[in-house]
Amino acid sequence: MQLKKPKYLLITQKSGLKLPLIWCGSALLIGVFTQEIAAAIFISFSSFFLTWLICKLSGFFFSFQEHSGILKNHIYDNVLKAIWFIALFCLVVNFFKSLLLKTGSGAFLGCVFSIVFFAFMLSASNRWGMHFVEKRV
């Protein structure tokens, strides 16, 4: 029995790496006007690269379920939902903590790098429903 993918996972999957690209692009523009130019460029590009890298690496680790069936399929889906919500919580908390409690370049760095948690959300939404199917010989 295949369950229907939740809407928040579909929205995350559809946005893909476009959201981090827009986030980092706007951070680059803001950083050029408010921070040092070299720091703004480095922080923007490195946060997008880390988002892409973490998405690929976490997707690789999540793919073990497809091939080995470590967890039962419904437990695996619930684990991916939990990872999605934990990553969302971390993204929001880190963004607002950096925005409200830090000043200067520390606030800019924290706000831009908070998008890295979106990589876990994206990877979990891409892997949701990729169940283990026993192959009979």
N, C-alpha and C positions, 0 to 999 in steps of 0.2 A: 504494500500500500504506500503510494507516494503522497506525501503531505505537500500542501501548497506553500510556497515560499512566502514568508511574511513580507509585508509591504516595505518596511524599513530596510530589509536586506536587499530587496529589489532596487530601491532608490540608491542605496550605497553601491550596489553592483553597476547600476547604470551610470552613476557619476564617475566611477573608475578613478583614473589618475587625473581627470580634468579638474576636480576640486583642489587637490594639492598644487597643481600647476597654476591655477588662478590665485590660490592662497600665496604661493611663493612669488608669483609675478607681482601681485599687489604689495607684498612685503618688500620686494626689491624697489618698487617705486617709492614707497613710504620711507624706506631706509636710505635711499639716495638723498632725499631731502632732509632727513632728520639725523642720520648717522654718518659715519665715515663711509665713503663710497666703496672702498675695498671690503670693509666689514659687511656692508649690506649685500654686496654681490656674493661674498663667500657664504654668508648665513643663508641666503635665499637658495643658492644652488645646492649647497650641502644638505639642507633640509629636504629639498625635493629628491635628491639622490638617495638619502637615507630612507625616505618614504618608499621609494621604488624598491630599494634593496630589501627592506624589512618585509614588504609585501610579497616579494618573490621567495624569501627564505621561510617565512611563516607558511606560505602556501605549499612549499616543499614539505615541511614537517606535517602539515595537515593532510597531505596526500598519502601518507602512510596508511591511513584508515581505508582508503580505496583498495589497497593491495593486500593488506594483512587482516583487516577486520579486528583491530585491537579492542575496540569498544562495540557495544551493540549500536545499531544504526540510530535508534531514537535517543540514546544517551549522547552519541556523537553530535547530533543536531542540537541538543540542549547545551552541550559544551561550547559549540560554536556561537550560539546565541549569548551565552554568558561572556565569552571573550569579546563579542561585539559590544555588549553593554558596559563591560569593564573598561574597554578602550575608549568608549564615548565618555564615560565618567572621568577617566584620566585626562582626556583631551580638554574637557570643559574646566576641570579643576586646575590643570596646569596653565591654561590660557588666562583664567581670571586671577589665579595666584600671581602670575607674572605681571598682569595688567595692574592689579591693585596694590601688591605688596613690594614690588621692585621698582627701581627707577633707572632712567638712562638706558644704556646699552644692554644691561641685564634684563630689563623689561622687554626690550625689542627682541633679544635672543630667545627668551622664554616663550614669548607669544608666537614667534615664527616656528620654533621647533616643536610646539605643541601639536602641529599637524602630523608629526611622525606617528602618533597614536592612530591616526586614520588608516595607516597601513594595515594594522591588525584588523580593523573593522572591514576593510576592503577584502582582505584575504579570507576572513571568516565568511563574508557574504558570498564570495566566489566559490568556496568549498562546501557551503551548506547543501546538503542533499546528495553529495558524492558518496554514496554508500558502497559498502563492501558487498559484492555478490559472489557467492561461492561458485567456483568453476568446477564442474564435474567432468571427469575424464571418461 
